[in-house]
Amino acid sequence: MTLRPLPDRKLFLTAALALVTLAGLAAAAISAEPRAKDLFGAKKLPAAAQAQSFGFYSRGCFTGGVGLPVDGPSWEVMRPSRNRRWGHPAMIALIEKLARDAQADGWPGLLVGDVSQPRGGPMTTGHASHQIGLDADIWLTPMPRRPLTMAQRESMSATLMVDEKTHLVKDALWTPSHTRLLKRAASYPEVERILVNPGIKKKLCDTVTGDRSWLRKIRPFWGHDYHFHMRIGCQAGSPGCKAQEATPADDGCGKPLAWWFTEEPWRPNKNPDAPKARDLMTMANLPKECQAVLAAPDAPSLEAVTYQGDGAAAVAAAKSKATEPAETISSDATTLPAAASSFAPTPKIGIPVPRPKPGN
């Protein structure tokens, strides 16, 4: 092989170095725009404002959030270091109600996974949704009799209920109590959708007798083999919240479920290294109100915005400035009146339908 004359080689190397430099500058220019997940992930407390959700479940934020206590009479928060135990007051109140009702049904207590970050927005890791304070993950592992230590809550593994090869529920693990827990969660009118592994949906379809109307809320989706995802609808007083389309009225046990037990849903992702949406989102990708949500003052303290139970949630502004009205943030549709109630009935809106396969 004949080498090029030295001058030509120098020219080639110089040109290649220039291209590398230009590529680096271009990448730096793109990365100069802060990622929304970093901005929202840095917030430790909710915004001191009236409770409102802005945008979509996978592209939005919220104000006026309250925190589920790490310990409750019938629940324990898992992975507390993530600081994802925040939600719209209606969501937190519902978790407390489910924990109480499920315990009366014979479930020992809830292990609560991720709800939302203090102000919502895209998460630094994990979920695509959970951004507007209206989603919550509940483990299918019952709360142990003895309280878990903080170290155990950070490291304890959940019980995988589904065989990864057959996509069917492990019969040795499934109990009637699991069915009662899901039925109880689906019984609340504000709950629009509960996402479970397809194997869990099939188990319910094969075993539930009598009233099966609640099965329409139980929807199969990838993952969700150790927990279920409970989602409520856009709440009154959140005109900037975007609903999802309605779910079919039937029990969902027909052809759509059968599709999950073909090869198609489980084919390898053709582009597994493609970045997730949360890793690319900047503030420009979120509703314009989210900029004001980030800029809003913090709640005065952790205690001021910790849920008090029995339908009562602390409101930061009322705790610290009893004579001043809570701040409102204007949305495209209207401005939330200061007297709006977070616990008003859920409007009759569409029911969320999951779309993309994770990683796509």
C-alpha positions in Angstrom: 0.0 0.0 0.0 1.3 3.4 -1.0 1.0 6.2 1.6 -0.2 9.6 0.5 2.5 12.4 0.4 2.8 14.0 3.8 1.3 17.4 2.7 -1.9 15.7 1.6 -2.1 13.7 4.7 -1.8 16.8 6.8 -4.5 18.4 4.8 -6.8 15.4 5.3 -6.2 15.4 9.1 -6.7 19.1 9.3 -10.1 18.8 7.5 -11.1 15.9 9.7 -10.2 17.8 12.8 -12.3 20.7 11.6 -15.3 18.5 11.0 -15.0 17.0 14.5 -14.7 20.5 16.0 -17.8 21.7 14.1 -19.8 18.6 15.2 -18.8 19.3 18.8 -19.8 22.9 18.6 -23.2 21.9 17.1 -23.8 19.4 19.9 -22.8 22.0 22.5 -25.3 24.4 20.9 -28.1 21.9 21.1 -27.3 20.9 24.6 -27.1 24.5 25.8 -30.8 24.5 26.1 -31.6 23.1 29.6 -33.5 19.9 29.6 -36.9 20.2 31.3 -36.3 17.0 33.3 -33.3 18.6 35.0 -35.2 21.7 35.8 -38.2 20.0 37.3 -36.2 17.3 38.9 -34.3 19.9 40.9 -37.4 21.2 42.5 -37.8 19.9 46.1 -41.2 21.5 47.0 -44.4 22.2 45.1 -45.3 25.6 43.7 -47.3 27.7 46.2 -50.3 28.2 44.0 -53.8 26.8 43.5 -54.0 23.2 42.4 -53.9 23.0 38.6 -52.7 20.6 36.0 -51.3 21.9 32.7 -50.9 19.9 29.5 -51.0 16.1 29.0 -50.1 13.2 31.2 -46.8 12.8 29.3 -46.1 16.4 28.6 -47.1 18.9 31.3 -46.7 20.1 34.9 -48.9 21.1 37.8 -49.1 23.5 40.8 -50.6 23.3 44.3 -49.3 19.7 44.8 -49.4 18.0 48.1 -47.3 15.2 49.4 -48.4 11.8 50.6 -46.8 11.2 54.0 -44.1 8.6 53.9 -45.9 6.6 56.5 -49.7 6.2 56.9 -52.0 3.9 58.8 -52.5 1.8 55.7 -49.7 2.6 53.4 -45.9 3.1 53.1 -44.1 5.1 50.4 -41.4 3.1 48.5 -38.2 4.6 47.1 -38.7 7.8 49.1 -35.3 9.2 48.0 -36.8 9.8 44.5 -39.1 12.5 46.0 -42.0 11.4 43.8 -44.7 11.2 46.4 -46.4 14.4 45.2 -49.6 14.9 43.3 -52.7 16.9 42.7 -54.7 17.0 46.0 -57.4 14.8 44.4 -54.8 12.2 43.5 -53.3 12.1 47.0 -56.7 12.0 48.6 -57.7 9.0 46.4 -54.5 7.1 47.4 -55.4 7.5 51.0 -59.0 6.4 50.3 -57.9 3.4 48.4 -55.5 2.4 51.2 -58.2 2.6 53.7 -60.9 0.8 51.6 -58.5 -1.9 50.5 -57.5 -2.6 54.1 -61.2 -3.0 54.9 -61.4 -5.5 52.0 -58.6 -7.6 53.5 -55.5 -6.1 51.8 -52.8 -5.5 54.4 -51.9 -2.0 53.1 -50.5 -0.3 50.1 -46.9 0.0 49.0 -47.0 3.3 47.0 -44.5 3.8 44.2 -44.1 6.9 42.1 -46.8 9.5 42.0 -45.2 12.7 40.6 -42.3 15.1 41.2 -43.2 18.2 43.4 -44.2 20.2 40.3 -44.6 17.4 37.9 -42.8 17.7 34.5 -40.7 15.0 32.9 -38.8 12.8 35.3 -35.1 12.4 35.4 -35.5 8.6 35.0 -38.3 6.2 34.4 -41.8 7.2 33.4 -42.9 9.1 30.3 -46.2 10.1 32.1 -46.8 11.1 35.8 -46.2 14.7 34.7 -49.4 16.4 35.8 -50.0 14.9 39.2 -52.8 12.6 38.2 -51.0 9.2 38.0 -49.9 6.9 40.7 -48.1 3.5 40.9 -49.3 1.0 43.5 -47.2 -2.2 44.1 -48.9 -5.6 43.9 -46.9 -6.6 46.9 -48.9 -6.2 50.1 -47.5 -4.0 52.9 -45.6 -6.2 55.4 -46.9 -6.6 58.9 -43.7 -5.0 60.3 -42.9 -1.4 59.2 -40.2 -1.3 56.5 -37.1 0.7 57.3 -36.0 3.5 55.0 -33.2 1.3 53.8 -35.6 -1.5 53.0 -37.9 0.8 51.1 -35.0 1.9 48.9 -33.7 -1.7 48.2 -36.6 -4.1 48.6 -37.6 -5.7 45.3 -41.2 -6.0 44.3 -42.8 -9.3 43.4 -43.0 -10.0 39.7 -46.4 -11.4 39.1 -46.0 -12.4 35.4 -43.8 -15.0 33.7 -41.6 -13.2 31.3 -41.7 -16.0 28.7 -45.3 -16.9 28.7 -46.6 -13.4 29.6 -49.1 -15.2 31.9 -49.7 -14.6 35.6 -47.8 -16.9 38.0 -50.7 -18.7 39.5 -48.8 -19.5 42.7 -48.6 -15.7 43.5 -52.0 -14.5 42.4 -54.7 -14.4 45.0 -58.4 -13.2 45.2 -57.1 -10.3 47.3 -55.2 -9.0 44.2 -58.5 -9.1 42.2 -60.4 -7.3 45.0 -57.7 -4.6 45.2 -57.9 -3.8 41.5 -61.7 -3.9 41.6 -61.7 -1.4 44.4 -59.4 0.9 42.6 -61.6 0.7 39.5 -64.7 1.4 41.5 -63.9 5.1 42.0 -65.6 7.3 39.4 -62.6 9.6 39.2 -60.4 6.7 38.1 -60.5 6.5 34.4 -57.9 3.9 33.6 -55.7 1.3 35.4 -52.8 0.0 33.5 -51.6 -3.6 34.2 -49.5 -6.2 32.4 -51.4 -8.1 29.7 -51.1 -11.3 31.7 -52.9 -9.7 34.7 -55.7 -8.5 32.4 -56.0 -12.0 31.0 -56.1 -13.4 34.5 -59.0 -11.1 35.4 -60.8 -11.8 32.2 -60.6 -15.6 32.9 -61.6 -15.5 36.5 -63.9 -12.6 37.3 -67.5 -13.6 37.6 -70.7 -11.6 38.2 -70.3 -7.9 37.5 -67.5 -7.4 35.0 -68.3 -3.8 34.0 -65.2 -2.6 36.0 -62.9 -4.6 33.7 -63.2 -1.9 31.0 -61.0 0.3 33.1 -58.3 -2.3 33.4 -56.1 -1.9 30.3 -53.1 -4.0 29.2 -49.8 -2.3 28.7 -46.1 -3.2 28.5 -44.4 -3.5 31.9 -46.7 -3.2 34.9 -45.8 -6.7 36.0 -45.2 -5.8 39.7 -47.5 -2.8 40.1 -50.6 -1.2 38.6 -50.8 2.4 37.3 -53.9 4.3 38.5 -54.9 7.4 36.6 -57.6 9.9 37.3 -59.1 12.4 34.9 -58.5 16.1 34.6 -59.9 17.8 37.6 -62.3 20.7 37.8 -60.4 24.0 37.9 -57.7 22.8 35.5 -58.9 24.1 32.1 -55.3 23.7 30.7 -55.4 19.9 31.4 -55.7 17.8 28.3 -57.7 14.6 28.5 -57.2 11.3 26.7 -59.7 9.6 24.5 -62.4 7.4 25.9 -61.9 3.7 26.4 -64.3 1.2 24.8 -67.4 0.3 26.7 -66.9 -3.4 26.7 -64.8 -5.4 29.2 -61.7 -5.4 26.9 -61.3 -9.2 27.0 -61.7 -9.8 23.3 -59.5 -9.4 20.2 -57.5 -6.4 21.5 -56.4 -8.5 24.5 -55.6 -11.5 22.2 -53.2 -9.3 20.3 -50.9 -9.1 23.3 -50.4 -12.9 23.1 -49.0 -12.8 19.6 -45.4 -12.1 18.7 -46.0 -8.6 17.4 -46.1 -6.7 20.8 -42.9 -8.4 21.9 -40.6 -7.9 18.9 -37.3 -6.2 19.8 -37.2 -2.5 19.4 -35.6 -1.7 16.0 -33.9 1.4 17.5 -33.2 0.6 21.2 -30.6 3.3 21.6 -32.9 6.1 20.5 -33.2 8.7 23.2 -36.4 8.8 25.2 -38.8 11.8 24.8 -38.0 12.9 28.4 -34.3 13.1 27.6 -35.0 15.6 24.7 -37.7 17.8 26.2 -36.9 21.4 26.8 -39.3 24.0 28.2 -40.3 24.8 24.7 -41.9 21.3 24.4 -44.1 21.9 27.4 -47.2 24.1 27.9 -46.2 27.7 28.3 -47.6 27.8 31.8 -44.9 25.4 32.9 -42.4 28.2 32.8 -44.4 30.0 35.4 -44.8 26.8 37.4 -41.0 26.6 37.6 -40.7 30.2 38.6 -43.4 30.1 41.2 -42.3 30.4 44.9 -41.8 27.3 46.9 -44.3 26.2 49.5 -43.2 27.5 52.9 -42.3 24.1 54.3 -42.6 20.4 53.8 -45.1 20.2 56.6 -47.3 22.8 55.1 -47.9 20.8 52.0 -48.1 17.3 53.5 -51.5 15.6 53.1 -53.5 15.6 56.4 -55.9 12.8 55.6 -59.7 12.4 55.4 -60.0 14.6 52.4 -58.1 17.5 53.9 -54.9 18.7 52.3 -52.7 21.5 53.6 -52.4 24.5 51.4 -49.1 26.3 51.6 -50.3 29.8 50.9 -53.1 29.4 53.6 -50.6 28.2 56.1 -48.1 31.0 55.6 -50.2 34.0 54.5 -53.7 33.6 55.8 -54.7 37.0 54.7 -53.4 36.7 51.1 -55.1 34.7 48.3 -53.2 31.8 46.8 -51.4 32.6 43.6 -53.1 31.6 40.3 -51.4 30.8 37.0 -53.2 31.7 33.9 -53.9 29.0 31.3 -54.9 29.3 27.7 -58.5 28.7 28.5 -59.1 30.8 31.6 -57.8 31.8 35.0 -58.5 29.5 37.9 -60.6 31.3 40.5 -59.1 31.4 44.0 -62.1 29.6 45.4 -61.9 26.6 43.1 -62.0 23.2 44.9 -59.6 20.5 44.1 -62.1 18.0 45.3 -64.9 18.9 43.0 -66.5 16.0 41.0 -64.4 14.8 38.0 -65.8 16.2 34.7 -67.1 13.6 32.3 -64.2 13.4 29.9 -62.3 10.9 27.8 -60.5 8.0 29.4 -56.7 7.7 28.8 -55.5 5.2 26.2 -51.8 4.3 26.1 -50.2 4.7 22.7 -46.5 4.1 22.0 -44.5 1.1 23.0 -41.8 2.2 25.5 -38.6 3.0 23.7 -40.3 4.1 20.5 
